């Protein structure tokens, strides 16, 4: 019975946001690898696929006309335009996953997080990942050696704007030690899964019956 009760709960939409270099991508990879009940939201995009990207796995690749038609039909929980390309989280598959008790993980910025909250506030849990310091953030970006200096400078500038939105999130984690931060993230997921409003009416009835018998 306890296992069945957990499986019947409604899933949650877990949003992870952070400035580039704070560790969000690594935490996302760890959580989807270790927890079979967490799946990454597969966004629609109008940009062309990059080498190795698979349609329906990394993104759903669509034309701008197809994207706009989907948007006009209220088919996205959130969407954004980035560098002349459109990105959106499709409503139907995400809500279907939640109904089946699965959790959907979103790697989006604060604007997308706000749109999700406006669309389905009761299902959304927002976590902001902070670096231990701006000096450390710059060191991590330099150490990756993946970007030119001008790109790193722009990422650092964007980081100040992104971090200023931290108070719009439910939880804030400082990623100074990856293992400790990941442990905290897993604790948040475990606690949020047990929230009363995520339990099905049948489980609430069983709980009330237990309370009655214990009186």
N, C-alpha and C positions, 0 to 999 in steps of 0.2 A: 504493500500500500504506500509507504513513504516514497518509493521510487516513482510510482505512478502519479502521485500528487505533484512531484516536482516536474514531471514531464507534461502535465496538463496546464501548467501555469502559462500566462501570456508572456510572450517574449518582450524584450526591450530594445530600444534603439540606443546604442552606445556611441556617443560622439567623442572622438579624440581630436583635439586641436592643439597646435603648438607652432612656434616659429620654426623655420627650417633649421635643423641641427640639434633640436632639443631631445630627439629620440622617439618621436611619435611613430615613425615607420617601423623601427625595431620592436617597439611595444606591440604594434598591430600584428606584426609577423609572429611574435611569440604567442600572443593570445589566440590567434586563429589556428596556430599549430597545436597548442596544448589543450584547447577546449573544443570538443566536438559539437557543442551547442552554439558556437559563435561562428557566424559567416560574414564575410566582407561584402558590403553593398557593392554591386556591380553597376556603375554609372553608365548612362548614355553619354556619348560625346560625338561631336561633329568633326573632330580632328581625325586625320588619317592614322591608321595603325602604324606603330613603330615596329622595327624588326623584332620578331619573336612574340609580339602581342597577338592574342587569339580573341576573335570576336565572341562575346558572350562569357569569356573567362576574365580577361583583364578589363575590358570595356565592352559595351554594346555600341558598335560603330554605325552611325546613321547620318544621312544627309541633313543639311539645315532645314530643308522642307519637311522631312519626316519628324525632326525634332520639334519644329514649331507646331506641327499638327498635333503631336503628343502633348505639348504644353497647352495648346488651346483647348484640348479635351480634359484639362486638369489631371494629366497623367503623371505629374512629378510632385513629390513631396517638397523638393527644393531644387533650384536650378541657378546657374550663374554663367556669365560670359567672361571668359579669360583669354586674353590675347586673340580675340576675334573667333574663338571657338566656344561652343556651347557645351555645358556639362549639366547633367540632371540625375537625381535619384528617382527611379521609377516607382510610382505609388503601389501598383497592384502586387508585384512579387514581394515587396517588403512587408506589406500588411498581411499577405498570405503567410509569410515566414513567422511573423509575430503570432498569428492565430494558431500556428502549429507548435508554439512554445520555443521557437528558435530566436536567438538574439542576433541582431544585425549591427555590424560595426561600421561606422562612418569615419573616413579620414577627410574631414572638411574644415573650412575656416569658420570664423565666428559668424559671418553672414549666412552661410549655409546652416549653421547650428540654430540661428535665430529663426530661419524659415521652417526648419523641422519643428521647432517648439511651437510656432504658430499653427502648423498643420496638425500636430498630434502631441500636445504637451505632456499628457499622462504617460506616454510611452517613451519619452526621451530622457536620457541621462547624459549630462555633458561633463566631460573631464578635460581640464586644460593642463598641459604639460609644460612646466617652466624649466629653463636651464638654471644651474646653481648661480650663475652670474653672466653678465654680458661678455666679460672677458673670456670665460670658459666657452660660451657660445661661439665667439669668434675663433677661438683655438680649434674647436671641433670642425668648423667650416673650413679652416685652413688645412687641417689635418686630412680631410677627405680628399683634397687635391682634385676635386671633380669639376670645379668651376674656376673661371677666370677672376681676377681681382675685382673687376667692375661688377661682376655678378655677385660676388661675396659682399661687396659694399652695398649693393641693392638689397640683398637678403638681410643684412644687418639693419638697414634703414626700415625695411618692412617689419622686422622683429619688434621694434619699439611700438609700432602701431598695433601689431597683433597682441602683444603682451598687455597693452592698455585695456584690452577687452576681457581680461581674466575674471573680473568680478561678475560677469554674466554667466558663469559656469557653476554647476552644482558642486564640483570638487576641483581642487587645484593640487597637483603633485609636482614636487621639485625633483627632477631627474639628476641627482648628483651621483647616486649609485644605482646602476641599472637593475640589479637583482632586487634591491629594496623597493625601488619604484614599481617594478613589475608585481611584486608581492602585494603592495598597496592597491594596485589596479585590480588584481584578482579579488581582493577583499571587498572592494567597491561592487564588483559584479555580483559576488556572492550575496552581499547584503541587499542589493537592489532586487535580486530575484525573489527574495523573501518578503518584499513589500506586500501588504495586505491587498492593495488594489490590483496586483498582478495575479492573484489567486482566482481560479474559476469559482463560480457559484457553488459547485459541488463540493469543492474543498472547504469553502467557508461553512457549508452545512455540516460537514464532518467535524470541523473545528468547533462549531457551536455545540454539537452533540457531545463532544469530549468535555467541554467546559461544563455542560449541564450535569454530566455524570460525576464530575469531580467536586461538585458542590456538596 
